[in-house]
Amino acid sequence: ETGVTQSPTHLIKTRGQQVTLRCSSQSGHNTVSWYQQALGQGPQFIFQYYREEENGRGNFPPRFSGLQFPNYSSELNVNALELDDSALYLCASSSGTQNYGYTFGSGTRLTVV
Amino acid sequence: DQQVKQNSPSLSVQEGRISILNCDYTNSMFDYFLWYKKYPAEGPTFLISISSIKDKNEDGRFTVFLNKSAKHLSLHIVPSQPGDSAVYFCAARVNYGQNFVFGPGTRLSVLP
């Protein structure tokens, strides 16, 4: 049973650029959620995908978007990067839509300069 | 407006003693709670959970207590080990919802 893998592990981007982060879900998990963890804070819910459809969204602007693929891998895209987007981005997989807990990846550390 | 609060940013405990991590919440619609542990450069890993219909759940050295009237959770680790040194996050789910609200975390240091 494979865990959740995320790529890349670290990334540096310039303000205004676009970025794509990738996640491969744990085998058998059909739901993927993305969280943003700023320094010194807990993870904050960005959105969730279930069977390739967005299934819930947190308080993040539309420039944060996502995709889930038939093999349950997923992407998080962020357009028009801002300095405050610098954070650890965590992908989490689970089964079904009623969530009883996640398996998290190790995250992608994004730095916007 | 923080719905899940962990008011102690850090906690130091001697090896072998009890560690007690606290979490308070404001939303009475939370129906399920979890604790996660996070080491540097790793993602959070699930520790233990509790449903709002229970007041205690135990798993080995880890016990979670829920006081619904006080909107308070605590995680007890007995005995504490140096490998328990990590950041601990409390998380809560709204009414069978699809996401969790996390607290800011408490950094536990277990001293040998």
Boltz contact constraints between the chains, C-beta under 6 A:
constraints:
  - contact:
      token1: [A, 41]
      token2: [B, 104]
      max_distance: 6.0
  - contact:
      token1: [A, 42]
      token2: [B, 89]
      max_distance: 6.0
  - contact:
      token1: [A, 42]
      token2: [B, 102]
      max_distance: 6.0
  - contact:
      token1: [A, 42]
      token2: [B, 103]
      max_distance: 6.0
  - contact:
      token1: [A, 42]
      token2: [B, 104]
      max_distance: 6.0
  - contact:
      token1: [A, 42]
      token2: [B, 105]
      max_distance: 6.0
  - contact:
      token1: [A, 43]
      token2: [B, 102]
      max_distance: 6.0
  - contact:
      token1: [A, 45]
      token2: [B, 99]
      max_distance: 6.0
  - contact:
      token1: [A, 48]
      token2: [B, 98]
      max_distance: 6.0
  - contact:
      token1: [A, 55]
      token2: [B, 98]
      max_distance: 6.0
  - contact:
      token1: [A, 56]
      token2: [B, 98]
      max_distance: 6.0
  - contact:
      token1: [A, 56]
      token2: [B, 99]
      max_distance: 6.0
  - contact:
      token1: [A, 90]
      token2: [B, 43]
      max_distance: 6.0
  - contact:
      token1: [A, 97]
      token2: [B, 98]
      max_distance: 6.0
  - contact:
      token1: [A, 98]
      token2: [B, 96]
      max_distance: 6.0
  - contact:
      token1: [A, 99]
      token2: [B, 98]
      max_distance: 6.0
  - contact:
      token1: [A, 101]
      token2: [B, 34]
      max_distance: 6.0
  - contact:
      token1: [A, 101]
      token2: [B, 46]
      max_distance: 6.0
  - contact:
      token1: [A, 104]
      token2: [B, 43]
      max_distance: 6.0
  - contact:
      token1: [A, 104]
      token2: [B, 44]
      max_distance: 6.0
  - contact:
      token1: [A, 105]
      token2: [B, 43]
      max_distance: 6.0
  - contact:
      token1: [A, 106]
      token2: [B, 42]
      max_distance: 6.0
  - contact:
      token1: [A, 106]
      token2: [B, 43]
      max_distance: 6.0
  - contact:
      token1: [A, 107]
      token2: [B, 43]
      max_distance: 6.0
